[in-house]
Amino acid sequence: MNFRRFLVLLFIGVSLVSLAACGGSGGSSGSITLTLEGTDIKWDKSTLNATAGQDVTITMNNKGQLQHDLVVGLPSGEVTTKAVDAGKTGKLTFKAPAAGSYDYWCTIPGHKEAGMVGKLVIK
């Protein structure tokens, strides 16, 4: 009987530890890597999605002939890549803010005005 009780308690303990490791409330939301391709005067995605609290990395691949950069407007300020030459890649990393919709765009003159904009949606 004692051995059986030990196995039941062990099973319960392992189950509780497993559930806690799966990310109960109050823990980190993990990380996500998003990819965005810039061609000449447009992004391949008009919307990117992440979860509040996640560590977000956006990889911007410049598939066009012109230079592009990527700026994300967050409550804490703008996060930006440097200007990225054709065929090259830029990255930016930040902690996803509270739920909401945040703009991203290219600051190379004329690109934003031509429609090189999008939304980062945080849930």
N, C-alpha and C positions, 0 to 999 in steps of 0.2 A: 504494500500500500504506500509506503513512504516513497518508493521509487516512482510509482505512478503519479503521485502528487508532485514530485520533483519535475517530471516531464511536463505536466500541465503548467506549472509555474514557469518553467523554462520556455515553453511555447508562447505563453502570454508575454513574457519579458521580451523575447525576440520580436514578437509582433509589434509591441509598442515602440521598440527602438526602430524597427523598419518604417513604421508610420511616421515617426518623427523625422526620419531621414528623408522622407518623400516631400518635405517642404510644408509643414504646417504654417499657421499664421505667424507673422512676425519675423520670418526668416528672409534671406535674400531671394530675389526673384531670378537670380542667375544672370546669364549673359546671352546676347544674340548678335550675330553678324549679318548685316543686310548688305546687299549689293545693288548698286545703282550705276547704270551706264549712261554716259553723256555722249550724244552725237551732236552734229552741228545744229545748235539752238533747240535741243529738246532732251528731256530725260526719258529713259525707257519706262519708268514707273512714275505715275502721278501721285501715288500714295505709298508710304512705308508704314509698317505697324510694329509696335513694341509694347511692352508692359511696364507700368510705373515701377521704378526701382531697379530695372535691369541695367546692366552694363552694356551699352550699345556701341557697336563698331559698325561704321558705314564705310564700305570699300567703294570708291568711285573710280570706275574704269572709263578713261577717255577714249572712246571709239571713233571720235570725229577727227577733223583736220585742224580744228581751232583749239586754242587753250581753253580750259574750263577750270572752275573751282567749285567747291560745295560749301555753302553756309547753311547752318541750321539755327534758327532763332529760338532760343530757350528762355525761360523766365530768368535764369541766372546770367544770360548774355548770349552772344553769338559764338558758335563753335565753327571753325572754318579749316579747310585744307588750304595749302598754298596753291597757286596756279599750276595746273597739271598739263603738261605738253601732250600732244596727240600720241596715242599708243601707250601712254603711261598710266599709273595708278596712284591715287591719293587715298588716305584713310583719316578718319577722325573717330574719336572715342569719347563717350560721355555717359553719365548716369541719367537714365530716363527720368524726366520730371513727373509731376502729378498728371493724372489723366487729363487729356485735352488734345487739341489739334495745334500743331506748330508748323510754321512755314519752313521750307528749304528752297534755295535758289542758287543760281550762278551769278557772281558779281562782275564777270567780265563785261565791259561796257556793251549795252544793247541786248545782252542775252536774257536777262530777267524780263525786260520789256517785250521781248519777242516770244515769251512764254516758257522760259526755262525755269519753271517753278513747280513745287509740289507740296504735299502735306505729310507730316509725320504725325500719325495718330497713336496716342498713348492711351492704353486702356488700363 
